[in-house]
Amino acid sequence: MKIKITARHFKAKDSLQTYIKSKLEDLHKFNENILYADVILSFDKPPMEAKYCEMIVKLRDKIITTKESSDDFSRAVDLAAEKIEIQLYKHIDKVKRKKNSKIKI
């Protein structure tokens, strides 16, 4: 799986990049058909200071996206990864149901 990390208007630390890569590689156990993942990190200027993480995961037949915000980048990455996991579960379940319905007919 290819992973592309983009930090808008700042330089992401190496520790944050490794953390993101480990989170995305954990997603590989849910679906082996993940081709690539794009992660876009951005933030609001003070006084809001919200940090955003947008994840775009490309499967063979579907694109899954999510965007989360928090006061910390690692927390935003965690929340976005959880949403991606849920969407992967739903996609896998949908594919299995479709496959099983074709077999019965």
C-alpha positions as CSV (number, residue, x, y, z in Angstrom):
1,M,0.0,0.0,0.0
2,K,1.3,3.4,-0.9
3,I,1.0,6.1,1.7
4,K,1.2,9.8,1.0
5,I,1.2,12.3,3.8
6,T,0.7,16.0,3.1
7,A,1.0,18.7,5.7
8,R,-0.5,22.0,4.7
9,H,1.4,25.2,5.8
10,F,3.7,23.3,8.2
11,K,6.3,20.5,8.3
12,A,5.0,17.3,10.0
13,K,7.4,15.7,12.5
14,D,8.9,12.3,11.7
15,S,7.2,10.8,14.8
16,L,3.8,12.0,13.6
17,Q,4.5,10.5,10.1
18,T,5.5,7.2,11.6
19,Y,2.4,7.2,13.8
20,I,0.2,7.8,10.7
21,K,1.9,5.0,8.7
22,S,1.5,2.5,11.6
23,K,-2.2,3.4,11.8
24,L,-2.7,3.0,8.1
25,E,-0.9,-0.3,8.0
26,D,-3.2,-1.5,10.7
27,L,-6.1,-0.9,8.3
28,H,-4.5,-3.5,5.9
29,K,-5.7,-6.3,8.1
30,F,-9.3,-5.3,7.4
31,N,-9.0,-5.2,3.7
32,E,-6.0,-6.4,1.6
33,N,-7.3,-4.6,-1.5
34,I,-6.2,-1.1,-0.3
35,L,-4.1,0.4,-3.1
36,Y,-3.1,3.7,-1.6
37,A,-3.9,6.1,1.2
38,D,-3.6,9.9,1.2
39,V,-3.5,11.8,4.5
40,I,-3.8,15.6,4.6
41,L,-3.0,17.4,7.8
42,S,-4.0,21.0,8.3
43,F,-4.9,23.4,11.1
44,D,-6.8,26.6,11.8
45,K,-5.0,29.7,12.9
46,P,-5.4,31.0,16.5
47,P,-7.7,31.5,18.3
48,M,-9.5,28.3,17.0
49,E,-6.3,26.2,16.8
50,A,-8.3,23.1,15.6
51,K,-6.2,20.5,13.8
52,Y,-7.6,18.5,10.9
53,C,-6.8,15.1,9.5
54,E,-8.4,14.1,6.2
55,M,-7.9,10.5,5.0
56,I,-8.6,9.2,1.5
57,V,-8.3,5.4,1.1
58,K,-8.5,3.9,-2.4
59,L,-9.7,0.3,-2.8
60,R,-9.9,-1.5,-6.1
61,D,-13.6,-0.6,-6.5
62,K,-14.2,2.2,-4.0
63,I,-12.8,5.4,-2.5
64,I,-13.3,6.0,1.2
65,T,-12.8,9.4,2.7
66,T,-13.2,11.0,6.1
67,K,-12.2,14.2,7.9
68,E,-11.8,14.7,11.6
69,S,-10.7,17.5,13.8
70,S,-9.2,17.7,17.3
71,D,-6.9,19.8,19.4
72,D,-4.0,17.3,18.7
73,F,-2.9,15.8,15.4
74,S,-2.5,12.3,16.8
75,R,-6.1,12.3,18.3
76,A,-7.4,13.6,14.9
77,V,-5.6,10.7,13.2
78,D,-7.0,8.2,15.6
79,L,-10.6,9.5,15.0
80,A,-10.2,9.4,11.3
81,A,-8.7,5.9,11.3
82,E,-11.6,4.7,13.4
83,K,-14.1,6.1,10.9
84,I,-12.2,4.5,8.0
85,E,-12.3,1.1,9.9
86,I,-16.1,1.4,10.2
87,Q,-16.5,2.2,6.5
88,L,-14.2,-0.7,5.6
89,Y,-16.3,-3.1,7.7
90,K,-19.5,-1.8,6.0
91,H,-17.9,-2.2,2.6
92,I,-16.6,-5.8,3.3
93,D,-20.1,-6.7,4.7
94,K,-21.8,-5.3,1.6
95,V,-19.5,-7.2,-0.8
96,K,-20.0,-10.5,1.2
97,R,-23.8,-10.1,1.1
98,K,-23.7,-9.4,-2.6
99,K,-21.5,-12.4,-3.2
100,N,-23.7,-14.7,-1.1
101,S,-26.9,-13.6,-2.8
102,K,-25.4,-14.5,-6.2
103,I,-24.5,-18.0,-5.0
104,K,-28.1,-18.8,-3.8
105,I,-29.8,-17.8,-7.0
